[in-house]
Structures are given as structure tokens and as C-alpha cells.
């Protein structure tokens, strides 16, 4: 990648990361970069968003605090 293209890509990622922070998405710079790259490859952004949401739900449900309060019988 030529230096100008690298600079443009870096600036675009910086802007997307800044917007991500304003919107409080909780995405780190690396994850956002991977998601943008997948979109660039043609993956559906709405489908990627659904996957991210599902992974977050699974992560939250598998945390120790979620299992610390088992349902009462």
C-alpha cells in the first residue's frame, strides 16, 4: 500500500473509531477494523451487526455473575 493510501485508511479508521466511541458501541479499534475489512470484502453490515450483538449476549450470559444466581426451585 502506498503511503498516501495508508494515511487515508488510517484517517478513515480514526474517524470510524471516534464515531463508534460517540455512539458508545463498545468496539475497540481492532474489532472495528476487522468489521470494516469484512464489509469491504462484501459481507452484509447488518448481518455482521447481528453477529456482534449475539456474541455479546453469549458473553454476558456466560459471565460468572450470570451463573452466581441460579434459579430457585
C-alpha positions as CSV (number, residue, x, y, z in Angstrom):
1,X,0.0,0.0,0.0
2,X,1.4,3.4,-0.9
3,X,2.0,5.9,1.9
4,X,-0.9,8.2,0.8
5,X,-3.4,5.2,0.7
6,X,-2.1,4.1,4.1
7,X,-2.6,7.6,5.5
8,X,-6.2,7.7,4.2
9,X,-7.0,4.3,5.6
10,X,-5.6,5.3,9.0
11,X,-7.6,8.5,9.0
12,X,-10.8,6.7,8.0
13,X,-10.3,4.2,10.8
14,X,-9.7,7.0,13.2
15,X,-12.9,8.7,12.2
16,X,-14.9,5.5,12.4
17,X,-13.4,4.7,15.8
18,X,-14.3,8.2,17.0
19,X,-17.9,7.8,15.8
20,X,-18.0,4.4,17.4
21,X,-17.0,5.9,20.8
22,X,-19.5,8.7,20.5
23,X,-22.2,6.1,19.8
24,X,-20.9,4.0,22.8
25,X,-20.7,0.8,20.7
26,X,-18.0,-0.7,23.0
27,X,-16.0,-1.8,19.9
28,X,-12.2,-1.5,20.2
29,X,-10.1,-0.2,17.3
30,X,-9.0,-3.7,16.3
31,X,-12.6,-5.1,16.2
32,X,-13.8,-2.1,14.3
33,X,-11.0,-2.6,11.8
34,X,-11.9,-6.2,11.3
35,X,-15.6,-5.4,10.8
36,X,-14.7,-2.7,8.3
37,X,-12.5,-5.1,6.4
38,X,-15.2,-7.7,6.3
39,X,-17.6,-5.1,4.9
40,X,-15.0,-4.2,2.3
41,X,-15.0,-7.8,1.3
42,X,-18.7,-7.7,0.7
43,X,-20.2,-9.1,3.9
44,X,-23.6,-7.6,4.8
45,X,-23.1,-4.9,7.6
46,X,-26.5,-5.7,9.1
47,X,-25.6,-9.4,9.3
48,X,-22.2,-8.5,11.0
49,X,-24.1,-6.3,13.5
50,X,-26.4,-9.2,14.3
51,X,-23.4,-11.4,14.9
52,X,-21.7,-8.9,17.2
53,X,-24.9,-8.5,19.2
54,X,-25.3,-12.3,19.5
55,X,-21.7,-12.7,20.6
56,X,-22.2,-10.0,23.3
57,X,-25.4,-11.8,24.5
58,X,-23.5,-15.1,24.8
59,X,-20.6,-13.4,26.5
60,X,-22.9,-11.8,29.0
61,X,-24.8,-15.0,29.7
62,X,-21.6,-16.9,30.3
63,X,-20.1,-14.5,32.8
64,X,-19.7,-15.7,36.4
65,X,-22.2,-13.1,37.7
66,X,-24.9,-14.6,35.4
67,X,-24.3,-18.0,36.9
68,X,-23.9,-16.7,40.5
69,X,-27.6,-16.5,40.9
70,X,-29.1,-19.9,39.9
71,X,-32.9,-20.0,39.5
72,X,-34.6,-21.1,42.7
73,X,-36.5,-24.4,42.7
